[in-house]
Amino acid sequence: METESTPQCKEPSHWYAVQTRPHHEKRVEERLRMNSLQTFLPVHRCRHLWKNGVRAILEMPLFPCYLFARASIYDRVNVLRIPGVLGLASSSAHPSKISAEDIEALRAAVENLRAIPHPYLNAGDRVRIISGPLTGMEGILIRRKQELRVVVSIEIIMRSIAVEVSEFEIAAIRSVRSC
């Protein structure tokens, strides 16, 4: 029979998003598995044309520079020591736990729905309309109830309009950022 003073109790493990150096996701996943940690690296298939004209179908990370690992509070230190790991995604000073249900939903989306990457858009982001009658115009993304709208400004007359758009009709205007 174990007593309370016995350090045999195992700390529960949780899922965390592990941030990696660019193009290190698969190597980090392999090392995490070698350390007996459960991992999940969502990937998608894409066609790639190399400079020499060779075409190939590649498996690329769905979230560049990120993968998921299940770790206890004690395992987190070992995760951070793995070459290629930059840190654990966090809000405030503590790594953010991801629910097992969210990981399973993501797994199902990758396996059954052929998920592909899409830029993350927040209300307030600058976007470009890529299809429809306003193709090429730029504006600011807003949300109104369940609808997406883009506020397009006509600077010469200092007026704006809000048009309803689908997420497939807009693209984020990229700022230069690394992972």
Legacy VTK file of the C-alpha trace (Angstrom):
# vtk DataFile Version 3.0
C-alpha trace
ASCII
DATASET POLYDATA
POINTS 179 float
0.000 0.000 0.000
1.337 3.429 -0.992
1.310 6.291 1.440
0.968 9.974 0.655
4.680 10.515 1.147
5.556 8.109 -1.671
6.516 9.995 -4.828
4.914 7.298 -7.006
1.975 9.395 -8.170
2.311 10.242 -11.833
1.694 13.781 -12.997
-1.065 13.885 -15.645
0.037 14.744 -19.156
-1.544 17.348 -21.410
-1.259 18.301 -25.061
0.897 21.317 -25.912
1.806 23.086 -29.153
5.571 22.835 -29.636
7.158 25.638 -31.678
10.081 24.533 -33.831
12.672 26.133 -36.032
11.540 26.370 -39.660
11.589 22.980 -41.448
12.425 21.057 -38.245
8.941 19.710 -37.464
9.574 16.122 -38.597
12.976 15.857 -36.883
11.585 17.212 -33.629
8.647 14.805 -33.830
11.045 11.893 -34.291
13.108 12.927 -31.253
10.013 13.396 -29.116
8.881 9.880 -30.022
12.345 8.562 -29.144
11.743 10.107 -25.697
8.491 8.077 -25.464
6.202 11.098 -25.849
2.968 10.965 -27.801
3.061 13.376 -30.756
0.812 14.636 -33.512
2.162 16.384 -36.600
-0.760 17.257 -38.878
0.331 17.208 -42.518
-1.249 17.841 -45.892
-0.212 16.713 -49.337
0.770 19.296 -51.904
2.272 19.274 -55.348
5.672 20.836 -55.722
7.595 21.777 -58.829
11.349 21.852 -58.280
13.575 24.271 -60.195
14.853 21.411 -62.384
11.294 20.666 -63.575
10.717 17.583 -61.420
7.223 17.356 -59.952
6.572 15.676 -56.631
3.811 15.245 -54.081
5.093 16.246 -50.655
3.721 15.902 -47.149
4.067 19.318 -45.565
3.153 20.409 -42.024
-0.346 21.865 -41.832
0.962 24.416 -39.319
4.529 25.357 -40.290
6.848 25.562 -37.269
4.406 23.712 -34.966
3.545 20.201 -33.865
1.705 18.821 -30.853
3.087 16.732 -28.002
1.523 15.176 -24.939
3.742 15.812 -21.913
3.613 16.024 -18.153
4.955 19.014 -16.280
8.221 17.076 -15.790
8.505 16.127 -19.484
8.190 19.758 -20.601
11.780 20.506 -19.578
13.044 17.619 -21.736
10.934 18.825 -24.661
12.605 22.229 -24.492
16.071 20.621 -24.608
15.461 18.916 -27.954
17.438 20.532 -30.798
15.130 22.500 -33.082
12.545 23.295 -30.370
12.037 27.011 -29.758
9.436 26.686 -27.006
5.882 25.820 -26.106
3.041 28.039 -27.292
1.833 30.025 -24.314
-0.476 32.703 -23.139
1.011 34.813 -20.399
3.853 33.025 -18.628
2.567 29.442 -18.769
2.394 27.005 -21.697
-1.178 26.682 -22.955
-2.753 23.254 -22.614
-4.751 21.958 -25.566
-7.711 19.712 -24.849
-7.627 16.111 -26.042
-10.974 16.776 -27.763
-9.422 19.574 -29.842
-6.531 17.300 -30.854
-8.981 14.535 -31.857
-11.103 17.001 -33.857
-7.978 18.215 -35.642
-6.924 14.619 -36.297
-10.350 13.883 -37.817
-10.196 17.005 -39.993
-6.758 16.051 -41.325
-7.680 12.406 -41.968
-11.246 12.754 -43.271
-11.630 16.260 -44.665
-8.297 16.750 -46.438
-7.527 19.946 -44.541
-5.177 22.442 -46.156
-3.450 25.476 -44.620
-5.222 28.818 -44.640
-3.924 32.113 -43.294
-5.228 32.962 -39.851
-7.389 36.050 -40.057
-8.517 38.255 -37.199
-11.018 41.046 -37.276
-8.966 44.119 -38.063
-6.526 42.361 -40.437
-5.831 43.931 -43.811
-7.018 41.657 -46.631
-7.194 41.659 -50.413
-10.314 40.490 -52.244
-9.211 37.758 -54.674
-12.453 36.938 -56.488
-15.714 38.578 -57.437
-16.492 42.067 -58.734
-14.141 43.760 -56.238
-11.105 41.619 -57.083
-7.874 43.399 -56.219
-9.366 45.842 -53.728
-7.935 45.914 -50.226
-9.709 46.508 -46.960
-10.037 45.561 -43.324
-11.730 42.350 -42.194
-14.599 42.681 -39.733
-17.075 40.191 -38.309
-20.736 40.937 -37.896
-22.602 38.158 -36.142
-21.655 35.073 -38.177
-20.756 36.955 -41.368
-17.390 38.099 -42.654
-17.250 41.552 -44.148
-14.484 43.624 -45.653
-14.484 47.355 -45.186
-13.202 48.892 -48.400
-12.227 52.551 -48.275
-12.223 54.917 -51.212
-9.622 57.353 -50.010
-10.139 60.049 -52.628
-13.655 60.745 -51.330
-12.942 59.599 -47.765
-15.797 57.097 -47.700
-15.983 53.380 -46.922
-18.310 50.513 -47.655
-18.658 47.126 -45.968
-19.181 44.166 -48.279
-20.050 40.618 -47.293
-17.431 38.093 -48.387
-16.688 34.420 -48.067
-13.421 33.347 -46.465
-12.486 31.884 -49.863
-12.764 35.283 -51.564
-10.115 36.996 -49.468
-6.412 36.630 -48.747
-4.370 38.142 -45.974
-1.984 40.879 -46.985
1.238 39.384 -45.747
3.658 41.235 -43.584
7.188 39.880 -43.541
7.342 37.496 -40.579
9.232 34.358 -39.729
7.881 31.418 -37.760
LINES 1 180
179 0 1 2 3 4 5 6 7 8 9 10 11 12 13 14 15 16 17 18 19 20 21 22 23 24 25 26 27 28 29 30 31 32 33 34 35 36 37 38 39 40 41 42 43 44 45 46 47 48 49 50 51 52 53 54 55 56 57 58 59 60 61 62 63 64 65 66 67 68 69 70 71 72 73 74 75 76 77 78 79 80 81 82 83 84 85 86 87 88 89 90 91 92 93 94 95 96 97 98 99 100 101 102 103 104 105 106 107 108 109 110 111 112 113 114 115 116 117 118 119 120 121 122 123 124 125 126 127 128 129 130 131 132 133 134 135 136 137 138 139 140 141 142 143 144 145 146 147 148 149 150 151 152 153 154 155 156 157 158 159 160 161 162 163 164 165 166 167 168 169 170 171 172 173 174 175 176 177 178
